[in-house]
Amino acid sequence: MKKTDEQNENTVGILDIIKSVFAAMFGVQSDKNRVRDFQQASMVPYIVVGVVFVIVFVLGLIGVVSLITPA
């Protein structure tokens, strides 16, 4: 039964992954969450969310710059 409790504490959902990637991108990731993230079996979800976040961030910057600069 102890193993099940540890698995429940160590599993992360998509919202946890998004929060971790967002915090890590801005350099405010807590040590507790960083350790939890590095204990996961697969890094693929973190990479996918990170790439999507960077693409959205760059497209957002391009959109803001195109709105404020004259044509």
GROMACS elastic network, one bead per residue, 0.5 to 0.9 nm:
[ bonds ]
;  ai    aj funct       b0    kb
    1     4     6  0.53506   500
    1     5     6  0.66774   500
    1     6     6  0.89610   500
    2     5     6  0.52265   500
    2     6     6  0.63744   500
    2     7     6  0.87276   500
    3     6     6  0.51700   500
    3     7     6  0.61954   500
    3     8     6  0.87055   500
    4     7     6  0.50615   500
    4     8     6  0.62113   500
    4     9     6  0.87224   500
    5     8     6  0.51771   500
    5     9     6  0.63736   500
    5    10     6  0.87565   500
    6     9     6  0.51631   500
    6    10     6  0.61946   500
    6    11     6  0.86667   500
    7    10     6  0.51050   500
    7    11     6  0.60219   500
    8    11     6  0.54560   500
    8    12     6  0.84816   500
    9    12     6  0.80878   500
   10    36     6  0.66075   500
   10    37     6  0.86608   500
   10    39     6  0.77888   500
   10    40     6  0.75630   500
   11    36     6  0.86914   500
   11    40     6  0.76184   500
   12    15     6  0.79787   500
   12    16     6  0.57529   500
   12    17     6  0.67977   500
   12    36     6  0.85834   500
   12    37     6  0.81973   500
   12    40     6  0.82596   500
   13    16     6  0.52398   500
   13    17     6  0.63739   500
   13    18     6  0.87708   500
   14    18     6  0.61674   500
   14    19     6  0.86058   500
   14    45     6  0.81527   500
   15    18     6  0.50815   500
   15    19     6  0.61549   500
   15    20     6  0.85203   500
   16    19     6  0.51195   500
   16    20     6  0.60365   500
   16    21     6  0.85858   500
   17    20     6  0.50612   500
   17    21     6  0.61157   500
   17    22     6  0.84864   500
   17    37     6  0.81258   500
   17    45     6  0.73785   500
   17    46     6  0.62896   500
   17    49     6  0.75253   500
   18    21     6  0.52327   500
   18    22     6  0.60446   500
   18    23     6  0.85143   500
   18    46     6  0.78715   500
   18    49     6  0.65154   500
   18    50     6  0.82184   500
   18    53     6  0.87822   500
   19    22     6  0.51150   500
   19    23     6  0.60302   500
   19    24     6  0.84445   500
   20    23     6  0.51796   500
   20    24     6  0.59821   500
   20    25     6  0.85105   500
   20    29     6  0.66955   500
   20    30     6  0.88576   500
   20    33     6  0.71046   500
   20    34     6  0.77352   500
   20    37     6  0.78286   500
   20    46     6  0.83749   500
   21    24     6  0.50522   500
   21    25     6  0.60252   500
   21    26     6  0.87343   500
   21    29     6  0.83764   500
   21    46     6  0.67439   500
   21    47     6  0.87428   500
   21    49     6  0.70362   500
   21    50     6  0.60469   500
   21    53     6  0.82072   500
   22    25     6  0.52549   500
   22    26     6  0.66310   500
   22    27     6  0.87412   500
   22    28     6  0.87651   500
   22    29     6  0.84133   500
   22    50     6  0.80340   500
   22    53     6  0.78191   500
   23    26     6  0.53996   500
   23    27     6  0.60960   500
   23    28     6  0.51473   500
   23    30     6  0.82352   500
   24    28     6  0.59458   500
   24    30     6  0.86414   500
   24    34     6  0.84993   500
   25    28     6  0.78786   500
   25    29     6  0.83351   500
   25    50     6  0.82571   500
   25    54     6  0.89666   500
   26    29     6  0.79077   500
   29    32     6  0.84509   500
   29    33     6  0.67887   500
   29    34     6  0.65239   500
   30    33     6  0.53836   500
   30    34     6  0.61769   500
   30    35     6  0.86957   500
   31    35     6  0.61265   500
   31    36     6  0.85437   500
   32    35     6  0.53382   500
   32    36     6  0.62864   500
   32    37     6  0.87093   500
   33    37     6  0.60396   500
   33    38     6  0.86211   500
   34    37     6  0.50779   500
   34    38     6  0.62629   500
   34    39     6  0.87261   500
   35    38     6  0.52246   500
   35    39     6  0.63527   500
   36    39     6  0.52566   500
   36    40     6  0.69210   500
   37    40     6  0.56166   500
   37    43     6  0.84383   500
   37    46     6  0.86958   500
   38    41     6  0.82422   500
   38    42     6  0.89489   500
   38    43     6  0.80877   500
   39    42     6  0.87963   500
   40    43     6  0.70661   500
   42    45     6  0.71927   500
   42    46     6  0.83767   500
   43    46     6  0.54185   500
   43    47     6  0.63592   500
   43    48     6  0.88259   500
   44    47     6  0.50977   500
   44    48     6  0.61336   500
   44    49     6  0.85936   500
   45    48     6  0.51571   500
   45    49     6  0.61033   500
   45    50     6  0.83900   500
   46    49     6  0.52427   500
   46    50     6  0.59316   500
   46    51     6  0.85702   500
   47    51     6  0.60958   500
   47    52     6  0.85653   500
   48    51     6  0.52552   500
   48    52     6  0.62055   500
   48    53     6  0.85348   500
   49    52     6  0.51354   500
   49    53     6  0.59989   500
   49    54     6  0.86183   500
   50    53     6  0.50534   500
   50    54     6  0.61922   500
   50    55     6  0.86450   500
   51    54     6  0.51728   500
   51    55     6  0.62063   500
   51    56     6  0.86436   500
   52    55     6  0.51541   500
   52    56     6  0.61501   500
   52    57     6  0.84804   500
   53    56     6  0.51964   500
   53    57     6  0.59916   500
   53    58     6  0.86073   500
   54    58     6  0.60903   500
   54    59     6  0.85041   500
   55    58     6  0.52610   500
   55    59     6  0.61030   500
   55    60     6  0.84438   500
   56    59     6  0.51492   500
   56    60     6  0.59636   500
   56    61     6  0.86044   500
   57    60     6  0.50606   500
   57    61     6  0.62672   500
   57    62     6  0.87016   500
   58    61     6  0.50833   500
   58    62     6  0.62012   500
   58    63     6  0.85684   500
   59    62     6  0.50288   500
   59    63     6  0.61001   500
   59    64     6  0.86522   500
   60    63     6  0.50080   500
   60    64     6  0.61913   500
   60    65     6  0.86112   500
   61    64     6  0.51312   500
   61    65     6  0.61243   500
   61    66     6  0.84898   500
   62    65     6  0.52206   500
   62    66     6  0.60655   500
   62    67     6  0.85978   500
   63    66     6  0.51696   500
   63    67     6  0.62117   500
   63    68     6  0.88590   500
   64    67     6  0.51470   500
   64    68     6  0.64081   500
   64    69     6  0.87022   500
   65    68     6  0.53517   500
   65    69     6  0.60307   500
   66    69     6  0.54956   500
   66    70     6  0.77682   500
   66    71     6  0.80530   500
   67    70     6  0.77639   500
   67    71     6  0.89815   500
